[in-house]
Amino acid sequence: MTQIWYTRCPVPTASGLAHRLGWLADELGQVGVLQDAPPEIARHHFDHQLLGLFREGGNVPALAARSEGAPTRLIGLTWIEEWQSVLVRPDSGITDAAGLKGARFALPRWAATRGESFPRAMALHGAKGALSQAGLTLDDVTLVEVEQPPSRIGRAEPGAPRGGAWSWPGITELASGQVDAVYVKGARAAEQAAEIGAVVAVDLDAHPDPRTRVNNGTPRPITVHEQLLKEQPELVVKFLAQSLRAGDWAASNLGSVQEILAGETNSGLDGGRTAYRNDFHLDLHPDLSAGRLELLGIQKRFLLTHGFLAADFDLESWVAPEPLEQARALLADRQAA
């Protein structure tokens, strides 16, 4: 291994804050950002076949890669509420989950690989979560396939960059009347909703049961190559220690966090404030609690059922809890010194 790489999706993460604040470079030395790498390197955001890679991003590519044999280990999970909603046109008459019965729901087409098909997985699970609030299922709507832009590393989740080059799949079709409802999340989607005058029929974040919003980013895994963990475990511990430190910093620096997120999410402050609310900055720390692992298990079963995984695998054996435990101890020692 000659290079440490870091890759993440354009969403709020403690590791992203640590990177933007310069703490990862201070701790690990020169860190290459995968999004800035040549395509032959950058593609590893999806397959994780890169020894020096730290990946924090959507769980669909991470789970798909693991199901196809990628030698990765799960070292942390984050959960960030990020404005998961179902949008409709204001004249649709749909005002809640029950009103979605019989609606035409946008569903992005399959991409070249299972991992790159995360927009389809997101829309499908988002629709399921919204419908479940009214006792409905996917059989109660009509799924209408829509185009999804080609996946571009560094713009791995819909909503980036600004200017419409990565318009959220289904937004155009909603505005033109080809579909009645579209699942969206995040800052750029909030901006696009305002641009086309769409309204929220179902705010998934408002539901008390987090299982209704299990999706690509909830929970969001942090993974590393198992050989890196075996040969240089101190690097993994230091990476996680800086993420924990950034989580502590974020809790007391909301304004600065929002400014950083405007760059991370390729959106304006208004879109960020709409998408990331309700004291989201207080709980950016990675953990491997039983609750979060249970939620990831729900996502894995959903993806397997709907063809997004090549094969099943044991989630428990994927988890490597020791680095996070050691990172907490390292950070505590440093703070006490």
Buried (B, 14 or more C-beta within 10 A) or exposed (E): BEBBBBBBBBBBBBBBBBBBBEBBBEBBEEBBBBBEBEEEBBBBBBBBBBBBBBBBBBBBBBBBBBBBEBBBBBBBBBBBBBBBBBBBBEEBEBEEBBBBEEBBBBBBEBBEBBBBBBBBBBBBBBBBBBBBBBEBEBEBBEBBBBEBBEBBBBBBBBBBBBEEEBBBBBBBBBBEEEBBBBBBBBBBBBBBBEEBEBBBBBBBBBBEEBEBBBBBBBBBBBBBBBBBBEEBBEBBBBBBBBBBBBBBBBBEBBEBBBBBBBEBBBBBEEBBBBBBEEEBBEBBBBBBEEEBBBBBEBBBBBBBEBEBBBEEBEBEEBBBBEBBEBBBEBBEEEEEE
